[in-house]
Amino acid sequence: MTVAATITAIQLPCNGVTTQFSFNNKIFQASDLTVMLYDTFGNGHGFTNQANVALGLSYTVQNVDVDTGCIVVFNLAPTNGWTMDLRTSTPQTQSTSIKNQGAFLPELHEEAFDRLTRVVQDLTRRTYLFGIHGPDTETTQWPTLPLPAARAGFGLVFDSTTGLPTIGALTTVPVTAQLVGSLLYAQTSYEIAAGVTPANYLYPPGWLPRYGGVADGGTDCTTALQNALSACAGAVAVYVPCGTNFYKITARVTAPANAHLVLEEGAELRWTATTANGTSLLGTPTRPGIEVMGSNVILEGKGKLTGPGTVAANSGAGGGGVTSFVGNEFAILSIGPSANSRRPRLTLRDLEISLWGQGGIATQFCQNIAIVGCWIHDVGYQGIVNLSAQGVRVHRNTVYGIAPGTAGNAYGITHSHDSTNYSSDPNVTAAPRQTVNPFCIDVDVGFNEVRDVPLWTGIDFHGAYDSLVHHNRTYNCHRGIQVSSSSNAGLNYAGENNAIVDNVVYGPQINGNATTDLAGFQAGIVVNGGSVLTHRGITVRGNHIYAVGHALVTPSVYVLEASLCNDLVIADNTFRACLGRMIYMNNTSGSIHHNQFDSVGASATGSNLVYIDSNCGPLTITGNIHQPLSGTLTVSNIGINTPGSGYTRMVVADNDFNACTTPYTNINGTFTRGLSTITPQITDSTTGSHTVDAAPLGNAPRFILVGTQTLAATLTSILNPGNVGQECVIVMTGSNTLTVNNSGNIRLQGGTAALTNHSTLTLEWSSGGSWEERSRTIGNT
């Protein structure tokens, strides 16, 4: 017999099938082997959840006292995934008895030595695996520890010089919340890099209270918020939990690139003061709450950013705002380097912003901006303003209570630019998108509610390119929606390719109470262009406009105004309870079609459904209808009125204005052409022998030539006819005689026709190249 193996403990996996497990070392009796089952192995922390097993009941041991090892046989296969632990536990007893003068029995002696070897192995395993000992190369003997009484209250330490074990005094460290927190949430690498030491380790990295923020309404949290944003940018979001009160802030806080701020619902950052040390905007230092200094910044959460202002009376009920305007005081500000290097990616979501002296959100020279779901109210001048921005999305925001304004203006949502010296910019006409301070480009303003801006405009653009205003609702604003030319040095310049679609412009308050606009009149939608660069490619479609307009000529305020526009489409809009001129057009080309005009306001004074002061190009007015169905049932005085001059190429067809007191006025047909329901006409007042040019009428199938001469006149030819079959009816209304000669391109059946008052002569252009007489009534006085 020998003990050739040194392994005294093994762990074997169970699979739910195997019942026999081998242990390759000899045991002297079955009880010398300890058997344990565990359901998991604890990753360095030992076995857990031991299952009870018992020799004889759960298992048996075979091949006992065999040099090659033993076999453990289970009655039932252990559960799959469990671990079996087998280890020797040899009793430290000597049971071999050698008799004096007895025979020398080798196996008996070997078994005694084997048992002793096994005991040594078991002790060695426990000593070397679980005891404290020095390395084999160490030569210095370890000292003996003092008696228990001498070492009581001391700890086992290693001498700082010799490194040998000895006793030393115990250092007691109070277990505090901070100590526990520092162990749980130690200072991070990014906090170290930013030079920020947490003030309260009980909170995880990013939480504002970790940096000293206390929501008690009294503690100044300015430094805490700044440290949090500075330390966590690009690493973790700064989280502002809701507290018992607000977090007090007293100065500007900057948000670096990649900063992410999240406010828990109900959490409030309140600025009790602001400082004029922000980046200059339009040449003036700003007073921002949070100034964004880099790209890829997100500020979000259903919490509040509150300014130091005092709310004015009747907030949310047609009034509101703050008691005093404070220039350049904004909740959030971001100013990029320039239009050639716009700052990218700013996202603002679900925030409540109020009580700021000028505005809620302001940007200049930024791009890829998303302002979504914010609630902005009771600010002094602008809810949201973006200057020279590109790629802006303003969606699902609620903006109200913008007052007191300044310089007679206030805006709910506005997109503009710095107009200083704009007219002298070398690119202003050749490449206007490349000016130093261009209009905004690619802006989408949709699904917003803007109300209670009675001083000026709900949704506004001072010039824009490729922008869309859609599915918004404005209430109680002096102007509902305006996408027009700029102002000051940019007054005569407008943008292009813009659309105002599917919006609701409601003059009264949202609850139906009367407007608080003290001017006594309101505009609905304005899309005017500039005299140098007109507004080009503009669409106004599918909007619903209610109870705005002005019955008087002065001041000039209209329900839907379009001056200095080209390629304009006004289509499928609904007008109800509006006053004065519903659609006003001046120096504009395009089309007005399929609009529905319900009842006008309580007064029909000055009511015109379509009022064309002048048009500067092709204009089509088709398919519009006046159908008083609701409200006062008051009809409009006039359907279409064209009192101005300078008309060219106008088609008026298929409109239903029969409900109007006067469907058409000042339309004599002279400037209509083509398939128009208004028969074009030419007024001929020339005396003596002369010709008439029909070129302005194009291919109108029929036209009337009205003779108004008070002296004798002779018509010798009608020049530039249209298609074959075109009909010309000559009607004499003057007090003298218009003689139509059988000459030039006129061929008469009965010879010369002398037309006196109320005489008519009908001609038709033939394929033979002449005007052929079809009928006449002569001398019908």
C-alpha positions in Angstrom: 0.0 0.0 0.0 1.1 3.5 -0.7 -0.4 7.1 -0.9 0.6 8.3 -4.4 -2.0 11.1 -4.8 -1.8 14.5 -3.2 -5.3 15.7 -4.0 -7.4 15.8 -0.9 -10.5 17.7 -2.3 -12.2 17.9 -5.7 -15.4 19.5 -7.1 -17.4 17.6 -9.8 -20.3 18.9 -11.9 -23.7 17.1 -11.7 -25.8 16.5 -14.8 -29.0 14.9 -13.4 -28.1 11.5 -14.8 -24.8 10.4 -13.3 -25.0 8.6 -10.0 -21.3 7.5 -9.6 -18.5 9.9 -8.9 -14.8 8.8 -8.6 -12.3 10.2 -6.1 -8.7 9.2 -7.1 -7.2 9.0 -3.6 -7.4 6.2 -1.0 -9.6 6.4 2.0 -9.4 4.0 4.9 -13.0 3.9 5.7 -16.2 5.4 4.3 -16.5 8.0 7.0 -13.1 9.4 6.1 -14.7 11.1 3.0 -16.9 14.2 3.4 -19.6 14.6 0.7 -21.4 17.8 0.0 -23.8 19.1 -2.7 -24.4 22.8 -3.6 -26.8 24.3 -6.1 -24.5 27.2 -7.2 -20.9 28.2 -6.9 -20.4 31.7 -5.6 -17.7 33.2 -7.8 -14.9 33.1 -5.3 -17.1 33.4 -2.2 -17.4 29.6 -1.7 -20.4 27.3 -2.1 -23.9 28.4 -1.3 -27.1 26.6 -0.6 -25.8 23.3 0.6 -28.0 20.2 0.1 -28.2 17.8 3.0 -26.7 14.3 2.2 -25.9 11.5 4.5 -23.8 8.4 4.2 -25.9 5.3 3.9 -29.1 7.3 3.3 -28.2 9.4 0.3 -25.1 7.6 -0.9 -22.6 4.8 -0.3 -18.8 4.6 -0.8 -17.2 1.7 -2.7 -13.5 0.7 -3.1 -12.7 1.7 0.5 -9.0 1.2 1.4 -8.0 0.8 -2.3 -4.9 2.6 -3.4 -6.4 3.8 -6.7 -9.3 5.6 -5.0 -12.9 5.2 -4.1 -16.3 5.6 -5.8 -19.3 7.5 -4.4 -22.6 6.0 -5.5 -25.8 8.1 -5.0 -29.2 6.6 -4.7 -30.6 9.3 -7.0 -28.7 11.3 -9.5 -27.9 14.8 -8.2 -29.7 17.7 -9.9 -28.4 19.0 -13.2 -26.3 22.2 -12.6 -25.4 21.4 -9.0 -21.8 20.9 -7.8 -20.5 17.9 -5.8 -17.6 18.5 -3.3 -15.6 15.5 -2.2 -12.8 15.9 0.4 -10.9 13.7 2.8 -11.3 14.2 6.5 -9.0 11.5 8.2 -9.4 11.2 11.9 -6.2 12.2 13.7 -6.1 8.9 15.7 -3.7 5.9 15.6 -5.6 2.6 15.6 -2.7 0.3 14.5 -1.4 -1.9 17.3 1.9 -3.7 16.8 2.6 -6.6 19.2 5.9 -7.1 20.9 7.9 -10.0 19.4 5.1 -10.4 16.9 5.6 -11.1 13.2 6.6 -8.2 11.0 3.6 -7.4 8.9 4.4 -4.9 6.1 0.9 -4.1 5.2 0.0 -3.3 8.8 3.0 -0.9 9.0 2.2 0.7 5.6 -1.4 1.3 6.6 -0.2 3.1 9.7 2.2 5.3 7.7 -0.5 5.8 5.1 -2.9 7.1 7.7 -0.3 9.4 9.1 0.5 10.7 5.6 -3.2 11.3 5.0 -3.5 13.3 8.2 -0.4 15.4 7.2 -2.0 16.1 3.8 -5.3 17.2 5.4 -3.4 19.5 7.8 -1.2 20.8 5.0 -4.3 21.7 2.9 -5.9 23.6 5.8 -2.6 25.3 6.8 -1.4 26.4 3.4 -4.8 27.2 1.9 -6.4 29.0 4.8 -3.5 29.9 7.2 -1.2 32.9 7.3 2.4 32.0 6.5 5.5 33.6 4.9 7.1 32.5 1.6 9.5 29.5 1.6 12.4 31.9 0.7 11.9 33.8 4.0 14.7 33.0 6.5 13.7 35.2 9.5 11.8 33.4 12.1 8.4 35.0 12.9 8.1 36.2 16.5 5.8 34.7 19.0 2.8 36.8 19.9 2.4 37.9 23.5 0.0 36.3 25.9 -3.8 37.0 25.5 -3.9 39.5 28.2 -1.1 41.5 26.6 -2.6 41.4 23.1 -6.2 42.1 24.0 -7.6 45.2 22.3 -4.8 45.2 19.7 -4.8 44.1 16.1 -2.4 41.8 14.2 -0.2 44.1 12.0 3.1 43.9 10.2 6.0 45.9 11.4 6.6 48.9 9.2 10.4 48.2 9.2 10.8 44.4 9.4 7.5 43.4 7.9 7.2 40.7 10.6 3.9 40.1 12.3 3.3 41.9 15.6 0.5 43.6 17.5 -0.6 47.2 17.0 -3.2 49.6 18.2 -6.6 49.5 16.4 -7.7 52.7 14.6 -11.4 53.2 14.8 -13.2 54.9 12.0 -16.8 56.0 12.6 -19.2 54.4 10.1 -21.0 57.5 8.7 -23.4 57.9 5.8 -20.6 59.7 3.9 -18.2 56.9 4.5 -20.7 54.4 3.2 -21.5 56.6 0.3 -17.9 57.1 -0.6 -17.5 53.3 -0.7 -20.6 52.9 -2.8 -20.2 56.0 -5.1 -16.5 56.9 -5.1 -15.2 59.9 -7.0 -15.3 59.1 -10.7 -12.5 59.6 -13.2 -14.5 62.3 -15.0 -15.1 64.1 -11.8 -11.4 64.0 -11.1 -10.6 65.3 -14.6 -13.0 68.2 -14.1 -11.5 69.0 -10.7 -14.9 68.4 -9.0 -15.0 66.8 -5.6 -18.5 65.6 -4.7 -20.1 67.2 -1.7 -22.4 64.3 -0.8 -21.2 60.7 -1.7 -24.6 59.2 -0.8 -25.9 60.1 -4.3 -24.8 58.5 -7.5 -22.7 60.3 -10.0 -24.7 62.9 -11.9 -27.3 63.6 -9.2 -27.4 67.3 -8.4 -27.4 66.7 -4.5 -24.1 64.8 -5.0 -22.5 68.2 -5.9 -24.2 70.2 -3.1 -27.6 70.9 -4.6 -30.3 71.2 -1.9 -34.0 71.8 -2.9 -34.8 73.9 0.2 -35.4 77.2 -1.5 -32.6 78.9 0.4 -29.3 77.2 -0.3 -27.4 78.7 -3.3 -27.1 75.8 -5.8 -25.4 77.8 -8.6 -21.9 76.2 -8.0 -23.5 72.8 -7.5 -25.3 72.9 -10.8 -22.2 74.2 -12.6 -20.0 71.5 -11.1 -22.5 68.8 -12.0 -22.7 70.0 -15.7 -19.0 70.4 -16.0 -18.1 67.1 -14.4 -20.7 64.9 -16.1 -20.7 66.2 -19.7 -20.2 63.3 -22.0 -20.3 60.8 -19.2 -23.7 60.6 -17.4 -26.8 62.8 -17.3 -27.1 65.4 -14.6 -30.3 64.4 -12.7 -32.3 66.9 -10.7 -34.6 65.1 -8.3 -37.8 66.6 -7.0 -37.4 68.1 -3.5 -39.4 69.8 -0.9 -38.8 73.2 -2.4 -36.9 74.7 -5.4 -33.1 74.7 -6.1 -32.0 78.3 -5.8 -29.7 79.6 -8.6 -28.3 83.2 -8.6 -26.2 83.5 -11.8 -25.5 82.2 -15.3 -24.7 78.5 -15.5 -23.0 77.1 -18.7 -23.7 73.7 -20.3 -20.6 72.4 -22.1 -20.6 70.1 -25.2 -22.3 66.8 -24.7 -24.1 67.9 -21.5 -27.3 66.2 -20.6 -29.6 67.6 -17.9 -32.7 65.7 -16.8 -35.3 67.3 -14.4 -37.6 65.0 -12.5 -41.2 65.8 -12.7 -41.9 68.5 -10.1 -38.2 69.5 -9.8 -37.6 73.2 -10.1 -34.4 75.3 -10.8 -35.3 78.8 -9.9 -33.1 81.8 -10.6 -33.6 84.5 -8.0 -31.2 86.7 -9.9 -29.4 86.8 -13.3 -26.1 88.3 -14.3 -25.3 90.2 -17.5 -22.2 88.1 -18.4 -23.6 85.9 -21.1 -22.5 86.0 -24.7 -23.6 89.1 -26.5 -26.7 88.9 -28.6 -27.3 91.6 -31.2 -24.4 93.5 -29.6 -25.7 93.4 -26.1 -24.6 91.1 -23.2 -27.1 88.5 -22.2 -28.5 87.4 -18.9 -29.2 83.7 -19.4 -30.1 81.1 -16.9 -28.3 78.2 -18.8 -26.0 79.1 -21.7 -25.2 76.2 -24.0 -21.6 76.5 -24.9 -21.1 73.4 -27.2 -22.8 70.9 -29.4 -24.9 67.8 -28.7 -26.6 69.2 -25.6 -29.9 67.8 -24.2 -32.0 69.6 -21.6 -35.2 67.7 -20.7 -37.6 66.6 -18.1 -41.0 67.6 -16.7 -39.4 70.1 -14.3 -39.2 73.8 -14.2 -36.7 76.5 -15.2 -38.1 79.6 -13.5 -36.8 83.1 -13.8 -36.7 85.9 -11.3 -39.6 87.8 -12.8 -43.0 88.4 -11.2 -46.1 87.1 -13.0 -48.5 89.7 -14.3 -52.2 89.6 -13.7 -54.5 87.1 -15.4 -51.9 84.6 -16.6 -53.5 82.0 -18.7 -56.8 84.0 -19.0 -56.0 86.3 -21.8 -53.3 88.2 -20.0 -50.2 87.2 -18.2 -46.5 87.8 -18.9 -44.2 89.4 -16.4 -44.5 92.8 -14.8 -41.3 94.1 -16.3 -39.4 93.5 -19.5 -35.7 92.7 -18.9 -33.6 92.8 -22.0 -31.7 89.6 -23.0 -32.8 87.6 -20.0 -33.5 84.1 -21.3 -34.0 80.7 -19.6 -31.9 78.9 -22.2 -29.4 80.6 -24.7 -27.1 79.1 -27.4 -25.1 81.2 -29.8 -22.9 79.5 -32.3 -19.8 81.0 -34.0 -21.5 82.2 -37.3 -23.8 81.2 -40.1 -20.9 79.5 -41.8 -20.2 77.5 -38.6 -23.5 76.8 -36.9 -23.5 75.0 -33.6 -25.2 71.6 -34.1 -27.6 69.5 -32.1 -29.5 71.1 -29.3 -32.5 69.3 -27.9 -35.0 70.8 -25.4 -37.8 68.5 -24.3 -40.8 68.7 -21.9 -39.5 71.6 -19.8 -41.7 74.2 -18.2 -40.2 77.7 -18.6 -41.6 80.9 -17.1 -41.0 84.3 -15.5 -38.1 85.4 -17.7 -37.7 89.1 -18.5 -37.3 88.6 -22.3 -37.8 85.0 -23.4 -37.8 81.4 -22.7 -35.5 79.9 -25.4 -33.1 81.9 -27.7 -30.6 80.7 -30.3 -28.4 82.2 -33.0 -26.3 80.4 -35.6 -27.4 76.9 -34.5 -28.6 73.9 -36.5 -30.4 70.7 -35.8 -32.5 72.2 -33.1 -35.4 70.2 -31.5 -37.8 72.0 -29.2 -40.5 69.5 -28.3 -43.2 69.4 -25.7 -42.2 72.4 -23.7 -44.5 74.6 -21.8 -43.4 78.2 -22.0 -45.5 81.0 -20.4 -45.3 84.3 -18.7 -42.2 85.8 -20.3 -41.6 89.3 -21.3 -41.1 89.3 -25.1 -40.6 86.0 -26.9 -41.5 82.5 -26.0 -39.1 80.9 -28.5 -36.7 82.8 -30.8 -34.2 81.3 -33.3 -32.0 83.6 -35.3 -30.3 82.5 -38.6 -30.9 78.8 -37.7 -31.0 75.8 -39.9 -32.8 72.5 -39.5 -35.2 73.5 -36.7 -38.1 71.4 -35.3 -40.6 73.2 -33.0 -43.3 70.6 -32.2 -46.0 70.1 -29.6 -45.2 73.1 -27.4 -47.6 75.4 -25.5 -46.7 79.0 -25.5 -48.9 81.7 -23.8 -48.8 84.9 -21.8 -46.2 86.9 -23.6 -46.1 90.5 -22.1 -45.4 93.3 -21.7 -43.3 93.2 -24.8 -41.2 96.1 -26.0 -41.3 98.6 -28.8 -44.9 97.5 -29.5 -43.9 93.9 -30.3 -44.2 90.5 -28.6 -43.9 87.0 -30.1 -45.0 83.5 -29.2 -42.7 81.6 -31.5 -40.5 83.6 -33.9 -37.7 82.9 -36.4 -35.7 85.9 -37.5 -32.2 87.2 -38.0 -29.9 90.2 -37.2 -31.1 92.7 -39.9 -28.4 95.2 -39.2 -26.8 96.3 -42.5 -28.6 93.4 -44.2 -29.5 95.5 -47.3 -25.8 96.3 -47.9 -24.6 92.6 -47.6 -22.9 91.7 -51.0 -25.0 88.5 -51.2 -28.3 90.0 -50.3 -29.8 89.5 -53.8 -27.3 87.3 -55.6 -27.1 84.6 -52.9 -29.2 85.6 -49.9 -28.8 82.3 -48.1 -25.1 83.2 -47.8 -25.4 86.5 -46.2 -23.7 87.1 -42.9 -27.0 87.0 -41.1 -29.4 84.9 -43.3 -33.0 84.1 -42.7 -33.7 80.8 -41.0 -33.6 77.7 -43.3 -35.6 74.5 -43.1 -37.8 75.2 -40.1 -40.8 73.0 -39.2 -43.2 74.6 -36.7 -46.0 72.1 -36.0 -48.7 71.0 -33.5 -48.1 73.9 -31.2 -50.6 75.9 -29.2 -49.8 79.7 -29.0 -52.2 82.0 -27.2 -52.5 85.3 -25.4 -50.1 87.4 -27.4 -52.5 90.3 -27.9 -49.7 92.8 -28.5 -48.4 91.3 -31.7 -47.8 87.9 -33.3 -48.4 84.3 -32.3 -46.2 82.5 -34.8 -43.8 84.7 -36.8 -41.0 84.5 -39.4 -39.0 87.5 -40.4 -38.0 85.9 -43.6 -37.6 82.2 -44.1 -36.5 79.5 -46.6 -38.0 76.1 -47.1 -40.1 76.2 -43.9 -43.4 74.8 -42.9 -46.0 76.0 -40.4 -48.6 73.4 -39.9 -51.2 72.0 -37.5 -50.8 74.8 -35.0 -53.5 76.7 -33.1 -53.3 80.4 -32.2 -55.7 82.2 -29.9 -56.1 85.8 -28.9 -53.1 87.1 -30.8 -52.9 90.4 -32.7 -51.6 88.5 -35.7 -52.1 84.8 -35.7 -49.4 83.6 -38.2 -47.0 85.8 -40.1 -44.4 84.5 -42.6 -43.2 87.6 -44.3 -40.3 89.8 -45.2 -37.9 91.0 -42.6 -37.8 94.4 -40.8 -35.5 97.4 -40.6 -32.6 97.0 -43.1 -34.2 93.7 -44.3 -37.7 95.1 -44.8 -37.6 94.8 -48.6 -36.4 91.2 -48.7 -38.3 88.0 -48.3 -37.6 84.2 -48.6 -39.0 81.4 -50.6 -40.6 78.0 -50.7 -42.6 78.3 -47.5 -46.0 76.8 -46.6 -48.7 77.5 -44.0 -50.9 74.5 -43.9 -53.8 73.2 -41.7 -53.6 75.7 -38.9 -56.3 77.2 -36.8 -56.3 81.0 -36.2 -58.8 81.9 -33.6 -59.3 85.6 -32.7 -60.9 85.3 -29.2 -59.4 83.6 -26.2 -59.2 79.8 -26.1 -62.3 79.6 -23.9 -64.3 81.7 -26.3 -64.2 85.0 -24.3 -63.5 88.1 -26.2 -60.0 88.9 -27.3 -57.9 91.1 -25.0 -56.3 92.8 -28.0 -56.8 96.5 -27.2 -56.3 97.6 -30.8 -59.8 96.4 -31.6 -58.7 94.4 -34.7 -56.6 91.3 -35.5 -55.0 89.9 -38.6 -55.2 86.2 -39.4 -52.4 85.1 -41.7 -49.8 87.4 -43.3 -47.4 86.3 -46.1 -46.2 89.6 -47.5 -42.9 89.8 -49.4 -40.5 92.6 -50.1 -40.2 95.1 -52.8 -36.7 94.0 -53.8 -37.1 90.3 -53.2 -40.7 89.2 -53.2 -42.0 86.2 -51.3 -41.6 83.3 -53.7 -43.3 79.9 -53.8 -45.6 80.4 -50.9 -48.6 78.1 -50.1 -51.5 78.9 -47.7 -53.7 75.9 -47.7 -56.3 74.2 -45.5 -56.3 76.8 -42.7 -59.3 77.7 -40.5 -59.6 81.4 -39.6 -62.1 82.6 -37.2 -63.2 86.1 -36.0 -60.3 88.2 -37.1 -60.0 91.2 -39.5 -60.9 94.8 -39.6 -64.0 96.4 -41.1 -62.4 99.8 -41.7 -59.9 100.9 -44.3 -57.6 102.5 -41.8 -55.5 101.0 -40.5 -55.0 98.4 -43.2 -55.5 95.0 -41.5 -56.8 92.0 -43.4 -57.8 88.4 -42.6 -55.3 86.9 -45.1 -52.8 89.3 -46.6 -50.5 88.6 -49.5 -48.6 91.5 -51.0 -45.5 91.3 -53.1 -45.7 87.5 -53.6 -44.9 85.3 -56.6 -46.3 81.8 -57.3 -48.7 82.1 -54.4 -51.3 79.5 -53.7 -54.2 80.3 -51.4 -56.4 77.2 -51.4 -58.9 75.3 -49.3 -59.0 77.7 -46.5 -62.1 78.4 -44.4 -63.1 81.9 -43.2 -65.8 82.3 -40.5 -67.1 85.3 -38.6 -64.3 87.5 -40.0 -64.4 91.2 -40.8 -63.4 93.4 -43.7 -61.3 92.1 -46.5 -60.9 88.3 -46.2 -58.2 87.8 -48.9 -56.2 90.8 -49.8 -53.7 90.7 -52.6 -51.3 93.4 -54.0 -48.6 93.0 -56.6 -48.9 89.3 -56.4 -49.3 86.4 -58.9 -50.6 82.9 -58.3 -54.0 81.3 -57.6 -56.9 81.7 -55.2 -59.0 78.6 -55.4 -61.5 76.5 -53.5 -61.7 78.6 -50.4 -64.9 78.6 -48.4 -66.3 81.8 -46.9 -68.8 81.3 -44.2 -70.8 84.1 -42.6 -68.9 87.3 -42.0 -68.7 89.0 -38.5 -71.6 90.8 -36.9 -71.0 93.7 -39.3 -70.7 93.5 -43.0 -69.1 96.9 -43.2 -66.2 96.8 -45.7 -66.6 93.1 -46.3 -64.9 91.8 -49.4 -64.2 88.1 -49.9 -61.4 88.6 -52.4 -59.8 92.1 -52.8 -57.2 92.5 -55.6 -55.5 95.8 -55.4 -53.2 94.7 -58.3 -51.6 91.6 -59.6 -48.2 91.5 -61.1 -48.5 88.3 -63.1 -50.8 85.3 -63.9 -53.6 85.1 -61.4 -56.4 82.6 -61.3 -59.5 82.9 -59.0 -61.5 79.7 -59.3 -63.9 77.5 -57.4 -64.4 79.7 -54.3 -67.8 79.9 -52.6 -69.6 82.2 -50.1 -72.0 80.0 -48.1 -73.2 81.6 -44.8 -74.0 78.6 -42.6 -73.1 79.6 -39.0 -72.8 82.4 -36.6 -74.6 85.6 -37.7 -75.5 84.4 -41.2 -74.4 87.8 -42.3 -73.4 87.9 -46.0 -70.5 89.7 -47.5 -71.1 92.9 -49.3 -68.8 92.0 -52.2 -67.5 88.8 -53.6 -64.5 89.9 -55.8 -63.4 93.5 -55.9 -60.6 94.6 -58.2 -60.5 98.4 -57.7 -56.8 98.9 -58.4 -54.8 99.0 -61.6 -52.1 97.1 -63.4 -53.8 93.8 -63.8 -52.4 91.3 -66.2 -53.5 87.8 -67.3 -56.3 87.2 -64.8 -58.7 84.3 -65.0 -61.9 84.4 -62.8 -64.0 81.2 -63.2 -66.4 78.9 -61.5 -66.8 80.8 -58.3 -70.1 80.9 -56.4 -70.6 84.3 -54.9 -74.3 84.6 -55.5 -74.9 85.0 -51.8 -73.0 88.3 -51.7 -74.8 91.5 -52.0 -72.7 92.3 -55.0 -70.8 89.2 -56.3 -68.4 91.2 -58.5 -67.4 94.8 -58.6 -64.9 96.8 -60.6 -64.4 93.8 -62.8 -65.1 95.0 -66.4 -63.3 92.0 -67.9 -60.6 94.1 -69.5 -57.9 92.2 -67.7 -59.3 88.7 -67.7 -58.5 86.2 -70.3 -58.9 82.5 -71.2 -61.7 80.4 -69.9 -63.2 82.9 -67.5 -66.7 83.1 -66.2 -66.3 86.9 -66.4 -66.6 87.7 -70.1 -63.5 89.8 -71.0 -64.2 93.2 -72.5 -62.3 96.0 -74.1 -63.4 99.6 -73.7 -63.0 101.6 -77.0 -63.2 105.3 -76.5 -60.9 106.2 -79.5 -62.5 108.7 -81.9 -61.9 109.0 -85.6 -60.6 106.2 -87.8 -58.8 103.6 -85.7 -58.2 99.9 -85.0 -58.5 97.8 -81.8 -55.9 95.3 -80.5 -57.4 92.1 -79.0 -54.0 90.6 -78.0 -54.5 91.1 -74.2 -57.5 88.7 -74.3 -55.6 85.8 -75.7 -57.8 82.8 -76.6 -60.9 84.0 -74.6 -63.8 82.3 -76.5 -65.9 85.4 -76.3 -65.2 89.1 -75.6 -67.1 92.3 -75.7 -65.9 95.5 -77.3 -67.7 98.5 -75.7 -67.8 101.7 -77.7 -68.0 104.7 -75.4 -67.3 107.5 -77.9 -69.0 110.8 -77.6 -67.6 111.9 -81.0 -67.8 110.2 -84.3 -65.5 107.2 -84.7 -64.7 104.5 -87.4 -63.4 101.0 -86.6 -61.4 99.6 -89.5 -59.9 96.4 -88.1 -59.6 94.2 -85.0 -56.0 93.1 -84.7 -54.5 90.0 -83.1 -57.5 87.7 -82.7 -57.4 84.4 -80.8 -58.4 80.9 -82.0 -60.8 80.2 -84.9 -64.4 80.6 -83.5 -63.5 83.4 -81.1 -66.6 85.7 -80.8 -66.5 89.5 -80.6 -69.7 91.4 -79.6 -69.4 95.1 -80.4 -71.8 97.2 -78.2 -72.2 100.9 -78.6 -73.0 102.8 -75.4 -71.7 106.2 -76.4 -73.7 109.3 -77.4 -72.4 109.4 -81.0 -72.0 106.8 -83.8 -69.4 104.1 -84.1 -69.1 103.1 -87.7 -67.7 99.6 -88.4 -66.2 99.4 -91.9 -66.2 96.4 -94.2 -62.4 96.7 -94.3 -59.2 95.4 -93.0 -59.9 91.9 -91.5 -63.6 92.7 -90.9 -66.2 91.2 -93.4 -69.8 92.4 -93.1 -72.9 91.0 -94.8 -74.8 94.2 -95.1 -72.0 96.6 -95.7 -70.9 99.2 -93.3 -72.6 99.1 -89.9 -73.4 102.4 -88.2 -73.8 101.6 -84.5 -75.7 104.1 -82.3 -76.5 103.8 -78.6 -77.6 100.2 -77.7 -76.7 98.9 -81.2 -74.8 95.6 -81.4 -72.7 93.8 -84.0 -71.6 90.2 -83.5 -68.5 88.9 -85.3 -66.7 85.6 -85.4 -63.1 84.9 -86.3 -63.1 82.4 -89.3 -60.6 80.0 -90.6 -60.3 82.3 -93.6 -58.5 84.8 -91.5 -61.3 87.4 -91.1 -64.0 88.6 -88.7 -67.3 87.4 -90.2 -70.6 89.1 -89.3 -73.0 86.8 -87.6 -75.7 89.2 -86.5 -76.5 92.9 -85.9 -79.1 95.1 -84.2 -78.9 98.6 -85.6 -80.5 101.7 -84.3 -82.0 100.0 -81.3 -82.5 103.2 -79.4 
